[in-house]
Amino acid sequence: MSAFVEIEGVSYAYNGRLVLDAVSASFEAGELAAIVGPNGAGKSTLLQICTGLRAPLSGACLYQGREIGHWPRRTFAQQVAFVPQTLQMPFPFTAEQVVLMGRSPFGDGLFESAEDIAAAEQAMAATDCLGFRGRDFRALSGGERQRVILAAALAQSPRVLLLDEPTTFMDLKHQVAIYSLLAGLRAQGMLVIAVTHDVNLAAAYADRVLMLKDGRVEAFGPARDVLCEQNIRRVFEVDCALLRQPDGGVWIRYGR
Amino acid sequence: MAASALTPARFARVLGACLAICALVLLVTPFIGSAHVDYQKALAGEPPHAQILFEARLPRVLLASLVGGALAVAGVLFQALLRDSLADPYTLGVSSGASLGAVLAICLGWRDTGSIPAIWIAALVGAAAALLVVMGMASFGRRVSSFSLLMSGVTVNSIVIAVILLLQNVATFAQSFAIIRWLMGGIDAVEYRTIAALAAILAPVLVYLVWSARSWNLMAAGEEWAATRGVATTKLMWSGLLAGSLITGSVTAITGPIGFLGLIVPHALRLRLGADHRVLIPASFFIGAAFLAICDTVARTALAPADIPVGVMTAMLGGPFFLWLLRHRQKRYWS
C-alpha cells in the first residue's frame, strides 16, 4: 500500500545544475505538511514536480500509487490544486473570474453550472475575498491577490492542496486566518503541503516538516522534532533560540 | 462593469447587441457613396442601381466586414496566446509573412491546386512561417518577452517589405501591378464565390475558438495556471497557432496586410466587456466587422473619386493608438 503522495528518489536539474538530489518523502491524506529551507533549496521545484508541471529527471512522484505524469490532466486537476506564489495577469479579469477559473476542470460547456458558482462563492467566503470580488485582479494588493489565487484552488474542491509560499504578502490577520483555514481543511481529510519561509507558522500549524537544503532532505518528521535549534542553525545558518510557550507551543527566535 | 460568472442570458444579450450594431452597419454602408442608389429600384433589378448595389458595394461591404471580424479575432487570439495586449497579426509580422507568400506565388507563377488558389496556400504558409520565426526569436524557454516579440515583428515586417519591393522591381509589369496590393492592404469588390470561400474557412475556426474560450481564459492567465487546471497547454498552443495562421493567411491572400484592427477592437471591448474570451472573441468579430466596414466606406468616399486603401486608414488610426498603448504601459511599469 503506497502513500497518498509518494516522492521516491526524485532528482531534478536546471541546465546541468542539480537542484534536487534523490529526495524521498511520503504524505498521507489528512495532514498539513510544510516544506522549509533556505533560498535555492529546491522547495518550489519539488512542489512543481508534485503538481506535474515538471517531470523528475530521475526517481518518481506518485499520487495514489500512480505516477503523476500518467494521470489524465483533467482528472488530476479535479483532485490536486496548486497555488502559485503570484499570477502575472495581462488582462482585466475580475477577482471572481479568476476564482471561477478553478472550476474549469469540472465543466465541459461554455457556461459555469450552479454548482460551479456555489463552489466559487464558498471559496471566496473562506478566504475573505467577497469584498473585492468584482474588482480587477491586477488592482488588488499582493495579499489580496494571494487570497484570490488560494480561493481559485479551493474552488477546485481538491483532495490535495499544494501551496508555494501562500502567505508571503499577507498581513498578520490573514496569515493566521489562512493557516487556520488550511488546518481546518486538513481536519476534513485534505492533504495540504505548503512551501514556506516562516518557520514559526510551520511550527504552529504543520503536522510534519520537510527540511531541504541544496536539494537534499536535511530532516523530515513531526514539526517539533524537525524544527529544533540544531537543524535551524545548520540549515538556515542563523543563530536561534526555541522559546517554549506555556500552552506547549514553541516560538522560534532568530537573529537578535 | 464586467460580470463574473457568464450566464447564457448575458452571453445572448451582449452578442445580440454586437450583432445588432454589425447588422445596422451592413444595412447602411452599401447605400453610402458617390453615386446615389435607390433601395427600391435596386431591389427591382433596375440598372444602374442594382449593379452598383449588388456588384460594387455589397460585395465590398461584406468582404470588409468578414475581414474586419477575422482580424479582430486574430488579435484576441494572439494576445491570449502570447499574453500580451500589443500582439496583433500586423505588429507580429504575420500579415507580412502572408503577403510575402502571396507575392512569391504570383512571381513564381504557382498553379492553383484544384479549386484552392495557390495564393491562399502560399499566404497561409507565409503566415505560419512568420509566426514561428517571431515566436522562436522572442521566447526564452517557455517565456515570451514582449520587447523581443515586438522587435522581431518589426524586423520581420521590414525584411518582408524589402523582399516584396525587390520582387516588384524584377517582376513583369502585370505582376508588379498585382504586387502593390500586398504592400498596403485594401478591400475590393470581389466575387461572391470568394467571399463564400473565405467564410467557409473562417466559420469553423471561429466556432472552435469560442468553444475553447474557457481554456483561452486560463492560458491568458498563464501556461502553468492553465496546466494545473487541466488544460492540455501544448495542444492548445499549437491549435491556436494554426487558427491564427489560417485566419491571417486566408484574409491576407484576398486583401493584403491590414493592420492594427486586432489591437484597437479587442482593447476597446475589454474596457467595456471585461477579459472573458467567451464574450470577447465573438464580440470582437461583430464589432471588428462593423469597424472595418465603416473604415472602408470612409476610405472609398472621403477623397472620392480617389479610393484610399483601407490599410492606409487603419494604420493611420491604429499606429498612434499603438504608441499610446505602449506609453500607457510604460507608465504602469515605471510608476
Boltz contact constraints between the chains, C-beta under 6 A:
constraints:
  - contact:
      token1: [A, 51]
      token2: [B, 228]
      max_distance: 6.0
  - contact:
      token1: [A, 53]
      token2: [B, 224]
      max_distance: 6.0
  - contact:
      token1: [A, 73]
      token2: [B, 230]
      max_distance: 6.0
  - contact:
      token1: [A, 74]
      token2: [B, 230]
      max_distance: 6.0
  - contact:
      token1: [A, 77]
      token2: [B, 229]
      max_distance: 6.0
  - contact:
      token1: [A, 77]
      token2: [B, 230]
      max_distance: 6.0
  - contact:
      token1: [A, 82]
      token2: [B, 228]
      max_distance: 6.0
  - contact:
      token1: [A, 89]
      token2: [B, 221]
      max_distance: 6.0
  - contact:
      token1: [A, 90]
      token2: [B, 83]
      max_distance: 6.0
  - contact:
      token1: [A, 91]
      token2: [B, 220]
      max_distance: 6.0
  - contact:
      token1: [A, 91]
      token2: [B, 275]
      max_distance: 6.0
  - contact:
      token1: [A, 92]
      token2: [B, 270]
      max_distance: 6.0
  - contact:
      token1: [A, 92]
      token2: [B, 275]
      max_distance: 6.0
  - contact:
      token1: [A, 93]
      token2: [B, 275]
      max_distance: 6.0
  - contact:
      token1: [A, 94]
      token2: [B, 2]
      max_distance: 6.0
  - contact:
      token1: [A, 94]
      token2: [B, 4]
      max_distance: 6.0
  - contact:
      token1: [A, 96]
      token2: [B, 4]
      max_distance: 6.0
  - contact:
      token1: [A, 97]
      token2: [B, 4]
      max_distance: 6.0
  - contact:
      token1: [A, 100]
      token2: [B, 5]
      max_distance: 6.0
  - contact:
      token1: [A, 101]
      token2: [B, 218]
      max_distance: 6.0
  - contact:
      token1: [A, 104]
      token2: [B, 214]
      max_distance: 6.0
  - contact:
      token1: [A, 104]
      token2: [B, 229]
      max_distance: 6.0
  - contact:
      token1: [A, 105]
      token2: [B, 229]
      max_distance: 6.0
  - contact:
      token1: [A, 105]
      token2: [B, 230]
      max_distance: 6.0
  - contact:
      token1: [A, 110]
      token2: [B, 278]
      max_distance: 6.0
  - contact:
      token1: [A, 111]
      token2: [B, 6]
      max_distance: 6.0
  - contact:
      token1: [A, 111]
      token2: [B, 8]
      max_distance: 6.0
  - contact:
      token1: [A, 112]
      token2: [B, 5]
      max_distance: 6.0
  - contact:
      token1: [A, 117]
      token2: [B, 5]
      max_distance: 6.0
